[in-house]
């Protein structure tokens, strides 16, 4: 992943760069507030370049952390949402819509025409999930046109952003807490002997920003926050089957196992 690709590619920028930027932003805001009146243009440019380099490195880490910790999320949720949505035991789809999707996907993926029933799914859930995983994989491959499937792509970006931000959560908490502590120290140092309310306004703004960032990382960026986006992506992926054409020679009969 090059810097140019990271900036120009919509998914790369929003799902990987933005979470990294969210991590480092409190520190950048606090440092700028502290040094605003003490650095010249050249030093300010150097500081910006260092911040960009750190953000690029964090974007790499965001991708790895998010992807590597994804199995933990799926295990916590009882499976991948894009697979679970097809289960008879899953209530995200009403039974009529789910049956229609099953019939359509079995026609689109002839190798899976033996449809799992509620009884067979309960008896052998792993075998049923293999069918649902094949459908999910087929849909992902068949919906790569981001213009035609713009809503699906948007949900994919949302999920990637939230998953990668959650993967960076320990760093986000650490950076925000450190920035907050630094801002408090700087305010104390600037107001000592001057009385309360005489500190730099920029530092006060940085303090509020760092506090907000810490609250965000601690109370918002959690597994359920990621799950909301994962479920929304699963919904859009499943409904995409309605717009796909069936093969020229579909199976003559769909069988329920």
C-alpha positions, 0 to 999 in steps of 0.5 A, spaced: 500 500 500 503 506 497 501 513 500 498 515 493 494 509 493 492 510 500 490 517 499 486 516 492 483 510 493 476 511 497 476 504 501 483 505 503 483 512 505 476 512 509 477 505 512 484 505 513 487 512 513 481 515 517 482 511 523 489 512 524 488 519 523 483 519 529 488 516 533 494 521 532 489 527 532 489 529 539 496 529 540 497 533 533 492 538 536 495 538 543 502 539 540 500 545 535 496 548 541 502 548 545 507 550 540 503 555 536 507 561 538 513 558 539 515 555 532 516 558 525 514 556 518 519 551 517 519 547 524 511 547 523 512 544 516 517 539 519 512 537 524 506 536 519 511 531 515 512 527 521 505 527 523 503 524 516 509 519 516 506 517 523 499 517 520 501 512 514 505 507 519 498 507 523 494 506 517 498 500 515 497 498 523 490 499 522 489 494 516 493 489 520 490 490 527 483 490 524 483 484 519 487 480 524 482 481 530 476 480 525 476 472 527 475 474 534 469 479 533 466 473 528 467 468 534 464 473 539 458 474 534 456 467 533 459 467 526 460 472 520 454 476 519 454 475 512 454 468 513 449 468 519 444 472 515 442 466 511 441 461 517 434 459 519 436 461 526 437 468 524 432 473 525 434 479 521 430 477 515 423 475 515 422 467 513 419 469 506 424 474 504 429 469 506 426 463 503 426 467 496 434 469 497 435 461 498 432 459 492 435 465 488 442 463 491 441 456 490 440 458 482 446 462 482 450 457 485 448 451 482 453 447 487 449 449 493 442 447 490 441 442 496 438 447 500 439 447 508 432 446 512 431 448 519 432 441 521 438 440 517 441 446 519 440 445 527 443 437 526 449 440 522 450 447 523 457 447 520 455 444 513 449 449 513 454 454 514 459 452 508 453 453 503 451 460 506 459 461 506 459 459 498 453 464 497 456 470 501 463 469 497 459 469 491 456 475 492 462 479 494 465 477 488 459 478 483 458 485 486 465 489 485 462 494 481 462 500 486 458 504 482 452 499 481 453 497 488 454 503 491 450 502 497 453 496 498 460 499 497 458 504 502 457 499 508 463 496 506 467 502 507 463 503 514 465 496 516 472 497 514 473 503 518 469 501 524 473 494 524 480 498 523 478 503 528 476 498 534 483 494 532 487 501 534 482 502 540 488 501 545 492 506 541 487 511 541 486 510 548 493 511 550 494 517 545 488 521 547 490 519 555 497 522 554 495 528 550 490 530 555 495 529 561 500 533 557 494 538 555 493 539 563 500 539 565 501 545 560 495 549 562 497 548 569 504 551 567 501 556 564 496 559 569 501 558 575 502 564 578 497 568 574 490 565 577 485 561 574 482 563 567 489 566 565 492 560 561 492 559 553 485 559 550 488 554 545 490 549 550 483 549 553 480 547 546 486 542 546 484 539 553 476 539 551 478 536 544 482 530 548 477 529 553 472 528 547 477 523 543 478 519 550 470 518 551 470 516 544 475 511 544 473 508 551 465 508 550 463 508 543 469 504 539 466 498 542 465 491 539 457 493 538 459 499 534 463 495 529 457 489 529 452 495 527 456 496 521 457 489 520 450 487 520 448 493 515 453 490 510 450 483 511 443 486 509 446 490 503 450 484 501 444 479 501 439 483 498 444 484 492 442 477 490 436 480 487 439 484 482 444 478 479 442 474 473 441 467 473 445 462 469 443 460 462 442 453 464 439 453 472 438 447 475 432 444 473 430 442 481 432 445 487 432 440 493 431 441 500 436 437 505 
